[in-house]
């Protein structure tokens, strides 16, 4: 778990560096604030992973969707794509988690 936290910290620092570098070149405050907001959303989705350990298949799906989301975010930071929908893919596993929890709690 400590290795994961260090890896996540390095990813966040790299993305902050790329955002800062992009801001220094373009001076576009709207684009910078959008990228910071998307970074905060992805960090929140990543932190939510610890709650998904209860349901292992949903947790594995969440990790796969997080990799896709972080990859899409870095492609956005490097100006390769302009699509932001891959960043919001972890919502699927979070909603599936809540739907499963509601469904299972009705049988108790």
Residue pairs with C-beta under 8 A, 6 or more apart in sequence:
8 46
11 70
12 39
12 43
15 39
15 73
15 74
15 77
16 39
18 74
18 77
18 78
19 32
19 35
19 36
19 39
19 77
22 28
22 31
22 32
22 35
22 77
22 79
23 29
23 32
35 76
35 77
38 73
38 76
38 84
38 87
39 73
41 87
41 88
42 66
42 69
42 70
42 73
42 87
42 90
45 66
45 69
45 90
45 91
45 94
46 66
48 62
48 90
48 94
49 59
49 62
49 63
49 66
51 97
52 58
52 59
52 62
52 93
52 94
52 97
53 59
55 97
55 100
58 93
58 96
58 97
58 100
59 93
61 92
61 93
61 96
62 90
62 93
62 94
62 97
65 89
65 90
65 92
65 93
66 90
68 86
68 89
69 86
69 87
69 88
69 89
69 90
71 86
72 81
72 83
72 84
72 85
72 86
72 87
72 89
73 86
73 87
75 81
76 82
76 83
76 84
76 87
